[in-house]
């Protein structure tokens, strides 16, 4: 049963980050375009523009945090830099 649980966790994270993050970015691009009035026949809407910026920024932050998570041991070893809580590091 441990194998099935592990596979389910990997599948869930893969779906969220593999499909959810690009979808979040795409929604941000669409909202920003609608906010600028770039879509034909629609007036500019500043709220949608800022929502688009927020969603694009959120996708960028998730990517940066993911890269930092992957490199956390290396950053700790070479630079003695701990970005995450202590439980995230091998002792």
N, C-alpha and C positions, 0 to 999 in steps of 0.2 A: 504493500500500500504506500510505502514511502516514495516509491518511484512514480506512482500515479500522481501523488500530491506535488512532487517536484516538477513533473511535466506540466501539470495544470498551472502552477505558478509561472513557469517560463512562458507558457502559451499566453497567459493573461498579460504579462508585462510586454511580451512581443506585440500583442494586438494593440495595447494602449500606446506604446511608443512607436511601433512600426506603422500603424495606420492612424492613430489618434493625433500624433504630433504633426504629421503633414496635413491632416484635415484641419487642425487648429490654425496652422499657418495659412492654408487656403481660405479659410473663413476670414482671417485677418486681412488678407489681400482683397477679398471680395468686399468686405465692409469698408476698407480704405478707398477702394475705387468708387463705391456708392456714395461715400462721404464727400469725395471730390467733385462729384457730378460727372465723372468720366463715363458712366454708363448712359447710353443714349436715352434722352427723354426724361432724365431724373434731375431734380435740382440738387444743389450741394447741401449736405447735412453734416455739420461739424461733429455731432455726437457719434455718427457712424465712422467718421474719419478717425476720431480719437479711440473708439472701440477697436478699429482695425490696427492702429498703432499699438494698443495694449496687447492684443492677441499675438501680433508679430513679436513684440518684446517678450511676452511670456514664452513663446516657442524658443526664442534665443536663450533665455535664462535657463530653461530646461536642458537645452543642449550643452551649455557651459557647465551646469551642475553635473550633468552626466559625464562629461570629460574629466572634471575634477574628481568625481567619484572613482572613475576607472584608474586615475593616476594618483590616488591618495597615498598609497604605500610608497611610491617613488618620491613624491613630494616630501613625505615624512622622512624618508631615509636620507635623501641628498640635502634637503634644505631645512630639516627639522620644522616643517610647516604642517600643523594640524588644522585643517579646515572644518572637519566634521567632529562629532563627539568621540570620546575615547573608545566606545564600544565598536567603532568602525575599523579599528586598527588591530593588527596582529601584535601580540606581545612576545 
